[in-house]
Structures are given as structure tokens and as C-alpha cells.
Amino acid sequence: MGVDYYKVLGVGRGATDDELKKAYRSLAMKYHPDKNPSPQADSLFKQVSEAYDVRTIQSITSSSSFSIIAAAATAKLISLFVFSPVLSQVLSDPQKRAVYDQYGEDALKAGGAPPPPASTRGHGAQGFRFNQRSAEEIFSEIFGGAFGGAGPRAPGGGVPHGFPGFGGVSVGEASSGAAQRKAPPIERRLAFSLEDLYKGATKKMKISRDVLDATGKPTNVDEILTIDIKPGWKKGTKITFPEKGNERRNVKPSDLVFIVDEREHPKFKRDGNDLIYTHKVSLVEALTGCAVQLTTLDGRNLTIPVKSVVSPTHEEVVQGEGMPITKEPTKKGNLRIKFQIKFPSNLTTDQKAGIQQLLS
């Protein structure tokens, strides 16, 4: 009988249409060359496809002696093997399956039916020629609706014009199996001022990237990306623009990821949600008290009285004057004022005596 199509698909001869299709889908995914690197995968994939689906054509020579009976018989066979709306599936087509079950693979490929009756022989009808359809074409037909409408492959692995790639890839990219590989993300550090991270801001970023046209040819284009800085964003925050990397055949574009960095500020330093401000005081101010005057990151002027004795480790804390907390927009961290005490470089004998008397 030649190749046992039932054995190839791993089903019994009484298998239903749904069982045949399920068997094909499982084996096609297993042996598809884009997913299976094994040297035998390609031939197994084609064998599975042949078992499930066959396209046939017939060549008929016109003859004035071609009888009505022969024409009718030929037309019936043509309808079975050529004009089937599902492109003449072997085991999934009941009539073709019956021919295969009765006459086997060789009869199917030789003519698809038993020899015609003696009364119709010699009237010019030629045999039907088996013409196996592309295994990829069958694969696309079966999986197209379920996996994003994949179209048949063009020679060389490209996708024909007008067909989306397998797995929802844009026109011009080739398929690469059920799950297309994605290029690794492109990460770039982007420094913002502390004022922008305090108040929030909108920045425009111009990028250049390659995109594929309908023929698969890369073209360089400029794009403007908008970055909305949220108040309170911290160093290390990631801003992701999906698939804004260069487009390449067979690969999904990279995500473009900007990583927030902070520019150094001349007066303030950030510590989590807190802001640190260092104020210089004289020894006299450290001992007797002082007032700290500063301008906040949003332009307000603050005066903070310091009545305690200031030591080198002393911190004056102002509640709610730190950085905004992104996840809690109504709250802010604290402003922590540190002090740098300016000590005199030298003292006279009288000054030393006076300090000793004062502090004793």
C-alpha cells in the first residue's frame, strides 16, 4: 500500500476529522523546521503534511471521441481532487480517504481512483498526476487563523507582499515558528535635574531607527518620543517604549528602555524620599543659635530657625519638605538640614581664657 498515512499521523483508521486535525497540529508543531533543529525534522514535517493534505491536478486531452460517460467520470474525479474547497485533504476528506483506504497511496498518486470501466477506455482520458502541496502552505492554512493569520512563505523564507508574518509580525518579516524571538532590550541612562524629578516635567526625545518597508528593506526614520516625568521618580526608574528598536527580519524589535538618572544638584542631595541640605555656620552660631534660609526646588523661600546647640552630627528635620512620593501623591519626604561648623583657625590667649571661663 506504500506509506501508511494513518501510521504517520499516529491515528487509527477509524479516526474522526477532529482527531486527524488534532494529530496533524501536534506533529506539525513538533517537527516544524523553525522550531526543531534536528536534521530529520524537515523530512518528517513534509511527511506529516503529505499525510494530511494533498493537492492534485489533472491533465485532460480533448478528443472528439471523448464519450459523455468518460467526461462525467473525469469531471467527478476532478471535483474530488482539484476543486475541493479545502484543497483536497487526503485523510480529512471522506471521499479521498475512501479511495486511499481501498487502493492505497500508489493508486492515489497514480490517478486517485480505480481504472475506468472497459466501455470508457481508449477515449482520450489521461491519468491524474499527484502534485503535493507545499508543507508550509498547509501549515499556514491550518495554523493561520489560530496564530495571527500567517500566510504562506515566499522563496528564501520571506513573507509574500500583503501577508502578515507568522505570530503577528509586520509585513516584510519572515516567520520563525510559533513564538518569534525578540531582540534583547536596548537600555540607555537618561539624566534629569532634581527640579524635574521634584515637580514633574514633559521631555521630548528624538531617536533614529530602522523600519522595514513592505519588501523587507530597512529604512532609517526619525521619531519623537514623549517622556512624562512623574513627580518623585527615583534614580533607576525605567521608562519602556515597546518595540522601538531597529526592525530586522525574523526578529521582533527590541524594547527601548530609558533608565532615570539624577544630575548632581549644587545645594540639595537626595536620600530616598528625603532631601539633604548642608548649611554652614560659625562656631558662635552653632553655640548660640541661627536661622537657615533656603530656596526650595519649586522656588519657595523657607526660613528655618535653629535654637538648639549645633554639633557636627546634628540634623534639623523639616517634615513634608522632601521629595514627592510617587505612589502617594499627597505625601512628601522630609528636608534634613545638616551643618558644617566653621572653626576659627587660631585664637589669642585672651580669647582662649574667655572661652574657658565661659564654658567652665
C-alpha positions as CSV (number, residue, x, y, z in Angstrom):
1,M,0.0,0.0,0.0
2,G,3.1,2.3,0.2
3,V,3.2,4.9,3.0
4,D,0.7,4.3,5.8
5,Y,-0.8,7.8,6.3
6,Y,-2.6,6.7,9.4
7,K,0.6,5.5,11.0
8,V,2.4,8.7,10.0
9,L,-0.2,10.7,11.9
10,G,-0.4,8.2,14.7
11,V,-4.2,7.6,14.5
12,G,-6.3,4.6,13.8
13,R,-8.3,4.1,10.5
14,G,-11.5,5.0,12.3
15,A,-10.2,8.4,13.4
16,T,-12.6,11.3,13.2
17,D,-11.9,14.5,11.3
18,D,-11.2,16.3,14.6
19,E,-8.8,13.6,15.7
20,L,-6.9,13.9,12.3
21,K,-6.6,17.6,12.6
22,K,-5.5,17.4,16.2
23,A,-2.9,14.8,15.3
24,Y,-1.6,17.0,12.4
25,R,-1.4,20.1,14.6
26,S,0.6,18.4,17.3
27,L,3.1,16.7,14.9
28,A,3.4,19.8,12.6
29,M,4.4,22.0,15.6
30,K,6.8,19.3,16.9
31,Y,8.6,18.9,13.6
32,H,8.4,22.4,12.1
33,P,11.9,23.3,10.9
34,D,11.8,26.6,12.6
35,K,11.2,25.0,16.0
36,N,13.0,21.7,15.6
37,P,16.7,21.9,14.7
38,S,17.0,18.2,14.1
39,P,18.3,17.2,10.6
40,Q,15.3,14.8,10.3
41,A,12.7,17.4,11.2
42,D,12.2,18.8,7.7
43,S,11.5,15.4,6.1
44,L,9.2,14.4,9.0
45,F,7.4,17.7,8.7
46,K,6.8,17.2,5.0
47,Q,5.7,13.6,5.5
48,V,3.2,14.6,8.2
49,S,1.9,17.3,5.8
50,E,1.6,14.9,3.0
51,A,-0.4,12.5,5.1
52,Y,-2.9,15.2,6.0
53,D,-3.2,17.2,2.9
54,V,-2.6,16.8,-0.9
55,R,-3.3,19.0,-3.9
56,T,-3.8,17.1,-7.2
57,I,-4.2,18.4,-10.7
58,Q,-5.4,16.6,-13.8
59,S,-4.3,17.0,-17.4
60,I,-7.1,16.1,-19.8
61,T,-6.5,15.9,-23.6
62,S,-9.5,17.0,-25.6
63,S,-10.8,14.4,-28.0
64,S,-13.8,14.4,-30.3
65,S,-14.3,10.8,-29.4
66,F,-14.3,11.5,-25.7
67,S,-17.6,9.9,-24.6
68,I,-20.2,11.6,-22.3
69,I,-19.7,8.7,-19.8
70,A,-15.9,9.2,-19.7
71,A,-16.4,13.0,-19.4
72,A,-18.8,12.5,-16.5
73,A,-16.4,10.1,-14.7
74,T,-13.5,12.5,-15.3
75,A,-15.4,15.5,-14.1
76,K,-16.3,13.6,-10.9
77,L,-12.7,12.8,-10.2
78,I,-11.6,16.4,-11.0
79,S,-14.2,17.7,-8.5
80,L,-12.7,15.3,-5.9
81,F,-9.1,16.1,-6.5
82,V,-8.9,19.6,-7.9
83,F,-11.8,21.8,-6.9
84,S,-12.2,20.8,-3.3
85,P,-12.6,24.0,-1.3
86,V,-10.1,22.7,1.3
87,L,-7.6,21.8,-1.4
88,S,-8.2,18.0,-1.3
89,Q,-7.1,16.8,2.1
90,V,-6.4,13.1,2.0
91,L,-7.4,11.7,5.3
92,S,-9.6,14.7,6.2
93,D,-11.6,14.4,3.0
94,P,-14.1,11.5,3.3
95,Q,-14.2,10.6,-0.4
96,K,-10.4,10.8,-0.8
97,R,-10.0,8.9,2.4
98,A,-12.1,6.1,1.0
99,V,-10.0,6.0,-2.2
100,Y,-6.9,5.8,-0.1
101,D,-8.3,3.1,2.3
102,Q,-9.3,0.9,-0.7
103,Y,-6.5,1.5,-3.2
104,G,-3.6,2.9,-1.1
105,E,-1.0,5.6,-1.7
106,D,0.2,4.4,-5.0
107,A,-3.2,4.3,-6.6
108,L,-3.9,7.8,-5.1
109,K,-0.8,9.3,-6.6
110,A,-1.2,7.4,-9.9
111,G,-4.7,8.5,-10.6
112,G,-6.7,8.8,-7.4
113,A,-9.2,6.1,-8.5
114,P,-9.5,2.6,-9.8
115,P,-9.2,2.0,-13.6
116,P,-12.3,3.2,-15.5
117,P,-14.8,0.7,-16.9
118,A,-13.9,-1.1,-20.1
119,S,-16.6,0.8,-22.0
120,T,-14.8,4.1,-21.4
121,R,-11.2,3.1,-22.1
122,G,-9.4,4.4,-25.1
123,H,-11.4,7.6,-25.3
124,G,-8.5,10.0,-24.6
125,A,-8.7,10.5,-20.8
126,Q,-5.3,10.6,-19.2
127,G,-4.4,9.7,-15.6
128,F,-4.4,12.2,-12.8
129,R,-1.0,13.5,-11.6
130,F,-0.3,13.8,-7.9
131,N,1.1,17.2,-7.1
132,Q,2.0,17.6,-3.4
133,R,1.2,21.0,-2.0
134,S,3.9,22.9,0.0
135,A,4.1,21.7,3.5
136,E,4.5,25.3,4.7
137,E,1.3,26.2,2.7
138,I,-0.6,23.5,4.6
139,F,0.9,24.6,7.9
140,S,-0.2,28.2,7.3
141,E,-3.7,27.2,6.3
142,I,-4.2,25.1,9.5
143,F,-2.5,27.5,11.9
144,G,-3.2,30.8,10.2
145,G,-6.5,31.5,12.0
146,A,-5.3,30.4,15.4
147,F,-1.9,32.1,15.3
148,G,-2.5,35.6,13.9
149,G,-3.3,34.8,10.2
150,A,0.0,33.5,8.9
151,G,0.4,33.5,5.2
152,P,2.4,31.1,3.0
153,R,6.1,31.6,2.9
154,A,7.9,33.2,-0.1
155,P,11.0,31.7,-1.5
156,G,14.0,32.2,0.7
157,G,12.0,32.5,3.9
158,G,10.4,35.9,3.4
159,V,6.7,36.6,3.6
160,P,4.9,37.5,0.4
161,H,3.6,41.0,0.0
162,G,0.3,41.5,1.7
163,F,0.6,38.7,4.2
164,P,1.4,39.3,7.9
165,G,4.2,37.2,9.4
166,F,3.7,34.2,11.5
167,G,2.8,35.2,15.0
168,G,1.6,38.7,14.1
169,V,4.9,40.1,12.7
170,S,4.6,43.1,10.4
171,V,4.8,42.7,6.6
172,G,8.4,42.1,5.5
173,E,9.5,39.8,8.3
174,A,9.7,36.1,7.9
175,S,8.1,33.6,10.3
176,S,10.2,31.9,12.9
177,G,7.8,29.4,14.4
178,A,5.0,29.7,16.9
179,A,6.9,32.2,19.1
180,Q,9.1,34.6,17.3
181,R,12.4,35.6,19.0
182,K,12.6,39.1,20.4
183,A,15.7,41.1,20.4
184,P,17.1,42.0,23.9
185,P,16.1,45.4,25.2
186,I,18.2,48.5,24.5
187,E,18.9,50.4,27.7
188,R,20.1,54.0,27.9
189,R,20.6,56.1,31.0
190,L,18.8,59.5,30.9
191,A,19.8,62.1,33.5
192,F,17.2,64.6,34.8
193,S,17.5,67.6,37.1
194,L,16.4,67.3,40.6
195,E,13.9,70.1,39.9
196,D,12.3,68.0,37.1
197,L,12.1,64.9,39.4
198,Y,10.5,67.1,42.2
199,K,7.9,69.0,40.1
200,G,7.5,66.6,37.2
201,A,8.0,67.6,33.5
202,T,7.5,66.5,29.9
203,K,10.5,65.9,27.8
204,K,10.8,65.1,24.0
205,M,13.4,62.6,22.9
206,K,14.4,62.2,19.2
207,I,15.5,58.8,18.1
208,S,16.6,57.3,14.8
209,R,15.7,53.7,14.0
210,D,15.5,51.3,11.0
211,V,12.0,50.1,10.0
212,L,11.2,47.5,7.3
213,D,9.1,48.5,4.3
214,A,6.6,46.2,2.6
215,T,9.5,44.5,0.7
216,G,11.6,43.9,3.8
217,K,14.1,46.6,3.1
218,P,15.2,48.7,6.1
219,T,14.7,52.4,6.0
220,N,16.1,54.9,8.6
221,V,13.4,57.1,10.1
222,D,13.4,59.7,12.9
223,E,10.8,59.5,15.7
224,I,9.9,61.8,18.6
225,L,9.2,60.1,21.9
226,T,7.4,61.8,24.7
227,I,8.6,61.2,28.3
228,D,6.2,62.3,31.0
229,I,8.3,62.6,34.2
230,K,6.2,61.9,37.3
231,P,7.0,63.9,40.5
232,G,9.1,61.7,42.8
233,W,10.6,59.4,40.2
234,K,13.8,57.9,41.6
235,K,17.1,57.0,40.1
236,G,16.8,53.7,38.4
237,T,13.2,54.1,37.3
238,K,12.7,52.5,33.9
239,I,10.7,54.1,31.1
240,T,9.9,51.5,28.4
241,F,8.9,52.1,24.8
242,P,7.9,48.7,23.4
243,E,9.5,47.6,20.1
244,K,11.1,50.9,19.3
245,G,14.4,49.3,18.4
246,N,15.6,48.6,14.9
247,E,13.4,46.3,12.9
248,R,15.1,43.2,11.5
249,R,13.8,40.2,9.6
250,N,12.9,37.1,11.7
251,V,13.2,39.1,14.9
252,K,10.8,41.3,16.9
253,P,12.2,44.8,17.5
254,S,13.8,45.5,20.9
255,D,12.1,47.5,23.6
256,L,13.8,50.8,24.1
257,V,14.3,51.4,27.8
258,F,15.4,54.7,29.4
259,I,16.8,54.4,32.9
260,V,16.3,57.5,35.1
261,D,19.5,59.1,36.5
262,E,19.8,62.3,38.6
263,R,22.0,65.2,37.8
264,E,24.1,66.5,40.7
265,H,22.5,69.5,42.3
266,P,24.6,72.4,43.8
267,K,22.6,72.6,47.0
268,F,20.4,69.5,47.6
269,K,21.2,65.9,47.8
270,R,18.6,63.2,47.6
271,D,18.4,60.3,50.0
272,G,15.3,58.2,49.1
273,N,12.3,60.4,49.6
274,D,14.3,62.9,51.8
275,L,16.3,65.9,50.7
276,I,19.5,66.8,52.4
277,Y,20.7,70.4,52.6
278,T,24.0,71.3,54.2
279,H,24.3,74.7,55.9
280,K,27.5,76.4,57.0
281,V,27.5,78.1,60.5
282,S,30.2,79.7,62.6
283,L,31.2,78.4,65.9
284,V,29.3,81.3,67.6
285,E,26.1,80.4,65.6
286,A,26.5,76.8,66.4
287,L,26.6,77.6,70.1
288,T,24.1,80.4,70.2
289,G,21.6,79.5,67.5
290,C,20.8,80.7,64.0
291,A,18.3,80.8,61.1
292,V,18.6,78.8,57.9
293,Q,17.3,80.4,54.8
294,L,16.9,78.5,51.6
295,T,15.0,78.2,48.3
296,T,13.1,75.0,47.7
297,L,13.2,73.0,44.4
298,D,9.9,74.5,43.4
299,G,11.0,78.1,44.1
300,R,9.7,78.8,47.5
301,N,11.7,80.6,50.2
302,L,12.0,79.0,53.6
303,T,13.4,80.3,56.9
304,I,14.0,77.6,59.5
305,P,15.0,78.8,63.0
306,V,17.6,76.7,64.8
307,K,17.6,77.1,68.5
308,S,19.5,74.1,69.7
309,V,23.2,73.9,70.1
310,V,24.6,72.6,66.8
311,S,27.0,69.7,66.9
312,P,28.8,68.3,63.9
313,T,26.3,65.4,63.9
314,H,23.2,67.5,64.4
315,E,20.3,67.4,61.9
316,E,17.4,69.8,61.8
317,V,14.4,68.0,60.3
318,V,11.6,69.8,58.5
319,Q,8.6,67.5,57.9
320,G,7.0,67.3,54.5
321,E,9.6,69.4,52.6
322,G,11.4,66.5,50.9
323,M,10.7,64.8,47.6
324,P,7.2,63.8,46.5
325,I,6.3,60.1,47.0
326,T,5.1,58.8,43.6
327,K,2.8,56.1,44.9
328,E,1.3,58.6,47.5
329,P,0.9,61.9,45.6
330,T,-0.3,63.8,48.7
331,K,2.8,62.9,50.7
332,K,6.4,64.1,50.7
333,G,9.6,63.0,52.4
334,N,11.5,65.3,54.8
335,L,14.0,68.1,54.5
336,R,17.1,67.2,56.6
337,I,19.4,70.1,57.3
338,K,23.0,69.2,58.2
339,F,25.5,71.6,59.5
340,Q,29.1,72.4,58.6
341,I,30.7,74.3,61.5
342,K,33.4,76.7,60.7
343,F,36.0,76.7,63.5
344,P,38.5,79.5,63.9
345,S,41.9,78.8,62.5
346,N,43.6,80.3,65.6
347,L,42.8,82.0,69.0
348,T,44.6,84.6,71.1
349,T,45.5,83.9,74.7
350,D,42.7,86.2,75.9
351,Q,40.1,84.5,73.6
352,K,41.1,81.1,74.9
353,A,40.8,82.4,78.5
354,G,37.4,83.9,77.8
355,I,36.1,80.6,76.3
356,Q,37.4,78.6,79.2
357,Q,35.7,81.0,81.7
358,L,32.5,80.9,79.7
359,L,32.2,77.2,79.4
360,S,33.6,76.1,82.7
